[in-house]
Amino acid sequence: MKILVCIKQVPDMESKFKVDSAGTWYDSTDLAWRMNEYDEYAVEQAAQLKDQTGEADLTVLSIGPERVKEMMKKALAMGCDRGAHIADDDVSRKDPYEIASVIAEFAKDKGFDLIFTGMQSQDRGSGQVGVLVAEMLGLPSITTVVDFAFDGDRITAKRELEGGIKSIVKTGIPALVTCQLGLNTPRYPTLPNIMKAKKKELLSIPVAELLKVEAKQETAKIYIPEKKGGGLILEGAADDLADQLIKILKDKTAVLA
């Protein structure tokens, strides 16, 4: 079985963000970087499937500048066999359609039985890349997966829907799965596996060799919302509160004008 898992490097969400000089993305200076949290669950599920089958071949792919290789080594230490780094210093300017097309172009002739991605990225949050890859490759996709089982040639997955509702979906392989938070418990790489990861294959491919399409979207502006005034807490008996509220509505708004 051949498995591909796609991961993205994102800033630590506790970072102090600033808008860049172009006004279309965040400034990457002085940020701490990590693997996208949703993608950690994708790597773990792929690693568990490799453990289950005992013969799976697992490739991890990431698009980005040179620094993403360090993050990819964590995925290699978690159980991936090799890495494919798509070298792109301008990845933040590419829309989900371009990103998906690069992944699909890489994967189209590799014969992958399963592709795992995170449900979405923590920075852009579009949730589009996984399903676009599946569409481009002509594969069935199962999204927002919170439980996953594989019986040899068929996937049974539980999906998270709106309002806490779940659905059970089954499909054969090849297929693509996008992973939701809580699907599993991502493993911590052990020191021996970290050392082994340093010797695993990690190839770099220029993005120009794989990018065959033009963007469908353009980011016009990114900005930090303006801070607004705090709320007002009213205290007292119900009759007094009603009188206070009516007075505020008359004085501060046009609701009762």
C-alpha positions as CSV (number, residue, x, y, z in Angstrom):
1,M,0.0,0.0,0.0
2,K,1.3,3.5,-0.9
3,I,0.2,6.4,1.2
4,L,0.7,10.1,0.8
5,V,0.2,12.6,3.7
6,C,0.3,16.3,3.0
7,I,1.4,18.7,5.7
8,K,1.8,22.5,6.1
9,Q,4.1,24.6,8.2
10,V,2.2,27.4,10.0
11,P,3.1,29.9,12.7
12,D,2.6,29.0,16.3
13,M,-0.9,30.5,17.0
14,E,0.4,32.1,20.2
15,S,2.7,34.3,18.1
16,K,2.2,38.1,17.8
17,F,1.0,38.6,14.3
18,K,1.7,41.7,12.1
19,V,0.4,42.4,8.6
20,D,3.2,42.4,6.0
21,S,4.3,45.5,4.0
22,A,2.2,44.4,1.0
23,G,-0.9,44.2,3.2
24,T,-2.0,40.8,1.8
25,W,-0.5,38.4,4.4
26,Y,1.1,38.2,7.8
27,D,4.8,39.2,8.3
28,S,6.8,36.1,8.8
29,T,9.7,37.8,10.6
30,D,10.4,36.5,14.2
31,L,7.6,33.9,14.1
32,A,7.9,30.5,15.7
33,W,6.9,27.7,13.2
34,R,5.2,24.4,13.7
35,M,3.3,21.7,11.9
36,N,-0.3,22.6,11.3
37,E,-2.3,20.9,14.1
38,Y,-4.8,19.3,11.7
39,D,-2.0,17.8,9.8
40,E,-0.5,16.1,12.9
41,Y,-3.7,14.0,13.0
42,A,-3.2,13.2,9.4
43,V,0.4,12.0,9.9
44,E,-0.7,10.0,12.9
45,Q,-3.5,8.3,11.1
46,A,-1.2,7.4,8.2
47,A,1.4,6.0,10.6
48,Q,-1.3,4.0,12.4
49,L,-2.4,2.5,9.1
50,K,1.2,1.7,8.3
51,D,1.5,-0.1,11.6
52,Q,-1.8,-2.0,10.9
53,T,-0.9,-3.2,7.4
54,G,2.8,-3.8,8.2
55,E,3.8,-3.1,4.6
56,A,2.6,0.4,3.8
57,D,5.0,2.9,2.1
58,L,4.5,6.4,3.5
59,T,5.5,9.6,1.8
60,V,5.1,13.0,3.4
61,L,4.8,16.1,1.2
62,S,5.0,19.8,2.1
63,I,5.2,23.0,0.0
64,G,7.2,25.9,1.3
65,P,10.7,27.5,1.8
66,E,13.7,25.7,3.0
67,R,12.6,25.9,6.7
68,V,9.8,23.5,6.2
69,K,12.3,20.6,6.0
70,E,12.8,20.8,9.8
71,M,9.0,20.3,10.3
72,M,9.0,17.4,7.8
73,K,11.7,15.6,9.9
74,K,9.1,15.4,12.7
75,A,6.8,13.6,10.3
76,L,9.6,11.3,9.3
77,A,10.3,10.6,13.0
78,M,6.6,9.8,13.5
79,G,6.8,7.0,10.9
80,C,6.9,8.4,7.4
81,D,9.4,6.7,5.1
82,R,10.5,9.6,2.9
83,G,9.8,13.3,2.3
84,A,9.0,15.3,-0.8
85,H,9.7,19.0,-0.3
86,I,8.2,21.2,-2.9
87,A,10.5,24.2,-2.8
88,D,8.5,27.5,-3.0
89,D,9.6,30.7,-1.3
90,D,6.3,32.4,-2.3
91,V,3.9,29.7,-1.2
92,S,1.8,32.2,0.9
93,R,0.8,34.1,-2.3
94,K,-0.7,31.0,-3.9
95,D,-4.4,30.2,-3.6
96,P,-5.8,26.8,-2.6
97,Y,-6.4,25.9,-6.3
98,E,-2.7,26.3,-7.1
99,I,-1.6,24.4,-4.0
100,A,-4.0,21.5,-4.8
101,S,-2.8,21.4,-8.4
102,V,0.9,21.1,-7.2
103,I,0.0,18.2,-5.0
104,A,-2.1,16.5,-7.7
105,E,0.6,16.9,-10.2
106,F,3.1,15.3,-7.9
107,A,0.7,12.4,-7.0
108,K,-0.9,11.7,-10.3
109,D,1.6,9.0,-11.5
110,K,2.7,7.7,-8.1
111,G,-0.1,5.2,-7.6
112,F,-1.1,6.3,-4.1
113,D,-3.8,4.1,-2.5
114,L,-4.6,6.7,0.2
115,I,-4.0,10.4,0.6
116,F,-4.3,12.0,4.0
117,T,-4.5,15.8,4.6
118,G,-5.6,18.0,7.5
119,M,-9.2,19.3,7.3
120,Q,-7.8,22.8,7.0
121,S,-4.8,25.0,7.8
122,Q,-4.7,27.1,11.0
123,D,-3.5,30.2,9.1
124,R,-5.6,30.3,5.9
125,G,-8.4,28.1,7.1
126,S,-10.0,27.6,3.7
127,G,-10.6,23.8,4.0
128,Q,-10.4,23.6,0.2
129,V,-7.1,21.9,-0.6
130,G,-7.9,18.3,0.2
131,V,-11.2,18.1,-1.7
132,L,-9.6,20.0,-4.7
133,V,-6.8,17.4,-4.8
134,A,-9.4,14.6,-4.8
135,E,-11.3,16.2,-7.6
136,M,-8.2,16.8,-9.7
137,L,-7.2,13.1,-9.3
138,G,-10.7,11.8,-9.8
139,L,-10.8,10.2,-6.3
140,P,-13.6,9.9,-3.7
141,S,-13.0,12.1,-0.7
142,I,-14.2,11.9,2.9
143,T,-13.9,15.1,4.9
144,T,-13.9,16.1,8.6
145,V,-13.1,12.6,9.7
146,V,-13.2,11.9,13.4
147,D,-13.0,8.1,13.3
148,F,-11.2,5.9,10.7
149,A,-11.1,2.2,10.1
150,F,-9.6,0.2,7.2
151,D,-10.3,-3.5,6.5
152,G,-7.9,-4.3,3.7
153,D,-9.7,-2.7,0.7
154,R,-12.4,-0.5,2.2
155,I,-12.5,2.6,4.4
156,T,-15.2,3.1,7.1
157,A,-15.1,6.7,8.4
158,K,-17.1,8.8,10.8
159,R,-17.6,12.4,9.7
160,E,-18.4,15.4,11.9
161,L,-21.4,17.4,10.6
162,E,-23.1,20.5,11.8
163,G,-24.8,20.6,15.3
164,G,-22.8,17.7,16.7
165,I,-24.3,15.2,14.2
166,K,-22.1,12.4,12.9
167,S,-22.3,10.3,9.7
168,I,-20.8,7.0,8.7
169,V,-19.3,6.9,5.2
170,K,-17.7,3.9,3.4
171,T,-15.6,3.8,0.3
172,G,-13.0,1.8,-1.5
173,I,-9.5,2.8,-2.3
174,P,-7.9,4.8,-3.8
175,A,-9.4,7.7,-1.8
176,L,-8.5,10.9,0.0
177,V,-9.3,11.7,3.6
178,T,-9.2,15.0,5.5
179,C,-8.7,14.8,9.2
180,Q,-10.5,16.7,12.0
181,L,-9.1,17.4,15.4
182,G,-9.6,14.6,17.9
183,L,-9.3,11.8,15.2
184,N,-6.5,10.2,17.2
185,T,-3.7,11.1,19.6
186,P,-0.6,12.1,17.7
187,R,2.5,10.3,18.9
188,Y,5.6,12.0,20.2
189,P,8.7,11.1,18.2
190,T,11.2,9.1,20.2
191,L,14.9,10.0,20.2
192,P,15.8,6.8,18.3
193,N,13.2,7.7,15.6
194,I,14.4,11.3,15.5
195,M,17.9,10.1,14.8
196,K,16.6,7.6,12.1
197,A,14.7,10.5,10.5
198,K,17.9,12.3,9.7
199,K,18.9,9.5,7.4
200,K,15.6,9.2,5.5
201,E,15.2,10.5,2.0
202,L,14.1,14.1,1.8
203,L,14.1,15.3,-1.8
204,S,13.4,18.9,-2.9
205,I,11.5,19.6,-6.1
206,P,11.2,23.2,-7.5
207,V,7.5,24.2,-7.5
208,A,7.9,25.4,-11.1
209,E,8.1,21.8,-12.2
210,L,4.7,21.0,-10.8
211,L,2.7,24.2,-11.1
212,K,0.7,24.0,-14.3
213,V,-2.3,26.3,-13.5
214,E,-3.1,29.9,-12.7
215,A,-4.7,31.2,-9.5
216,K,-8.5,31.4,-9.2
217,Q,-8.4,33.8,-6.3
218,E,-6.4,36.8,-5.2
219,T,-6.0,38.2,-1.6
220,A,-6.9,41.9,-1.9
221,K,-6.2,42.9,1.7
222,I,-5.6,41.4,5.1
223,Y,-6.0,43.4,8.3
224,I,-6.4,43.2,12.0
225,P,-10.0,44.1,13.1
226,E,-10.3,47.3,15.0
227,K,-10.9,47.1,18.7
228,K,-14.3,48.1,19.9
229,G,-15.5,49.4,23.2
230,G,-16.4,46.9,26.0
231,G,-19.8,45.8,27.0
232,L,-22.0,47.3,29.7
233,I,-23.2,45.1,32.6
234,L,-26.5,46.1,34.2
235,E,-27.2,45.1,37.8
236,G,-30.3,45.4,40.0
237,A,-33.9,44.3,40.1
238,A,-35.7,43.3,36.9
239,D,-37.9,46.4,36.9
240,D,-34.9,48.6,37.4
241,L,-32.9,46.8,34.7
242,A,-35.7,47.3,32.2
243,D,-35.8,51.0,32.9
244,Q,-32.0,51.2,32.6
245,L,-32.1,49.3,29.3
246,I,-34.8,51.5,27.8
247,K,-32.9,54.7,28.8
248,I,-29.6,53.4,27.2
249,L,-31.5,52.4,24.0
250,K,-32.9,55.9,23.8
251,D,-29.7,57.8,24.6
252,K,-27.1,55.6,22.8
253,T,-29.0,54.2,19.8
254,A,-31.8,55.0,17.4
255,V,-33.7,51.8,18.2
256,L,-36.4,53.7,20.3
257,A,-36.0,57.0,18.6
